Amino acid sequence: MRPGTRVLIVEDDRSIARLVQAHLEHLGFTVLCRYDGISGLEAVADFRPEIVVLDIMLPGLDGVGILKRLRSEGNRVPVIMLTARDTPMDKIHSLDHGADDYLSKPFDVGELMARVRALLRRVEGEEVIRVADLEIDTAAHIVRRGEREIELTAREYELLVFMAKNARRVLSRELLLSRVWDQDFDVGTNVVDVYVGYLRRKIDASEEKCLIHTVRGAGFVLRGD
């Protein structure tokens, strides 16, 4: 577990949310709490959590609704579901829609912490990112499209990995500047467009199907459908 790993808690019982937050922060996590489904879904885009602790029963939009939305958009952020309804069908329903783990209330906070750590270890152990026939081996820093190996500069590689980890999500120029370059440029800078152009020539070169798309007025997206 890296210090500062971002955890989003979406739980309408504020006392539970604060308790879990305190334990996670004690372990070195960076934690954000939201108390309804709509703001929780928005926080996934804004906060960019590396794991989500998600209650099923939420006002506005329930936890399964959030989970379905995330998975339909290609967001594979690890999700641990919480529910007060301890029935096999609840568990099956959540797991079928893409939950990674499930815990019934009342739960032991120590057990939840252990499950968070275990899930992060599992996810951090995944070394290959795939989008359609594009494959990124993050351990070896090797990129392939089909049978073709692609040579990238360090910055091109960082940009591609970030886009691939956020496949199907439209990424604004401002977000890419802050996450890939880790600094603010002048509003009029075209460095993102330049590097996306470099990537496009290498990734989509002589391929029938383009993976990198420009969304006019919004940014860029990497998708395989």
N, C-alpha and C positions, 0 to 999 in steps of 0.2 A: 504494500500500500504506500503510495506516494503522499508526503505531507501536502495538505491543501486539496486533496481529492474532493471534488464537488458532489454533494449529495442533496437531492431535492426531496423534501418531505411534503406530501400532499395529504393532509389529515384534518378533518373539520373539528375534532376534539383538540382544542388548543393545549390542554394539560398534557395529553399524550404527545403531541408534537413537540412541546417544550422539553419534556423529559427525554425523548429520543434525541432531540437536538443537543441537549447538554452532554449526553453520553458520547455522541459522535464527535462533538467539538473537543471533548476531553481526549479523544483518540487522535486528534489532529486533522479531522475532516473540516472542510468549509461547507457550511450548511445553510440552506434557504428553506423556509417554511411557507407553504400556501395552504389556504383553508377551504377552498372550493375548487370544483373541477375546472372551470373556465380559466381562472388565474393560474391554476396548476399547469394546464396545457400550455398557456402562454409562457410560463416560466421555463418550460423545457427548451423553447426556442431561444429565450433571452439569457438564461443562466447556464445553459449547456452542461447539465449534470452528467456525471459519469456513472451514477446509479440513482434510481428513484425508489423511494419507499412510498407506496401508493395505497391509500384506503379505498375500499370498494364503495362504501356508502358515502357519497359526497353530494352536497347541494350543487345545482346547476348542471353538472355533467358527472356521471358516476365514474368510478375507477376503471371499470371495464370499457366504458366509452372512450376514456383517455387512451387506454392501452390499444384498443382497436384502431384509433386514429393514428397513433404513433407507428404501429406496425404497418398500416396501410401506406404510410408515407415513407417506409423503408428505414425508419429510425429503430436501431437495435439496442438502444440504451438498456442496460439490465434493470429489471423491475421486480421488486419484492412486493407482493400484494398483502394487505392487512384487511381482515374482516372480523366482525363480531358474530357472523353466521357460520358456525363450524359444521358445514354439511359437505359431504363428498361432491355434490353437484357444483357447489360454489368453487371448490378447488379445481375440478375438472374444467369448468367453464373458463376460469382465469388462465389456466395452463394452456388450454386449447387456443386462446386468443393471444398467446405469446408471452405470458408471465414467466419469469425465470425461477421464482420461488414464491412461497405462500406461508403466511403465519396467521393463526387465529388469535383473536383477543379473548380473554386477557393473555398477554404473552410476557415472557421473561425478557427484560431488556438485554441481558447478557446474551441470550440466545439470538436475539435480533442482531446484535453487534457481531456475533460469530458468523451468522449467515451473510451479513454484508461483507465481511472480510473474505469469506470463502468465495462468494460470487465475484468479487473484484480479482481475487487470485486467478480464478478460472478465466475471466475475460482478459486479464493482462497476459495470460499464457497463450492467447490466440495470436498467431504471428502472421497469418495470411488474410488479406482483405480482397474480396472478389466483387466485381461489378460487371455483370455479363461475362464476356471473355477476357476482361482485364483482371490481372492478378498481381497483387503487391505483396511480396514477402518482406515484412517489416524487420525481420531478424537479419536477413542477408542483404537488405536494401536492393532487391532485384524486382524489376517491373517487367511483366510480359503481357502482350496482347495476343491471345492465341498461342502460336508457336514462336512468335517474334519477341525477342528480348529488346527492351527499350532503354537506351542510355539517357539519364537525366542529370542535370546539375543539382546541387544540393537544394537550391531554392525551388526548382521545379519539382523535385521529389517531395519536399515539405508541402507545397501547394497541392500536389496530387493526393497525398495521403489525407490531408484535411478534407478535400472534396470527396474522396472515397469514403471516409468515415461519416460523412454527411450526405451520402448518395441520396438523390431524389429531393434534396432540400435546396431551394434557391438561396444562394449565398451572395449577400451584397458586397460591393467593393470595399465598403467600410469595414465589414466583418472580416473579410479576408486580409485586409491591411493589418488589423489589430491582432489577428490570431496567427498569421503566417509570418508577417514582418515584425510583429510585436512593437509597433510604433505608429504614430500618427503622421500622415503625409498631408501636404496641401490638398485641399478639396479637389483641385483640378488635376491631380496627378493621374497618369495613365499607366503606372507600373503594373497594376493588376491586369489590365487589358493586354499589356505586352507579354506578361508571363503566361496568361491563359492562351494567348496566341502561340507561344512557344510550345506549350503542352499539346494544344490541338494539332499542331503540325506533326508532333511525334506520336501521340496516342491514336489519333484518327487517320494517320497517314495511310493511304491506299487501302482503307477499310470501307466496306459498304455501309456500315452502320456507325453513325457518329455517337459518341458518348458524352462529349462536352457541348453543352448548349448555352447560348446567350438568351437571357430573358430580358427583353427590352425594358429599360427603366427600372429594373430590379436587381440584376446581377447575373450570376452564372450557376449552372447546375450540372452535375455529373449523374447520368442515369442510363440504365441499360435497356429501358423499354420504349 
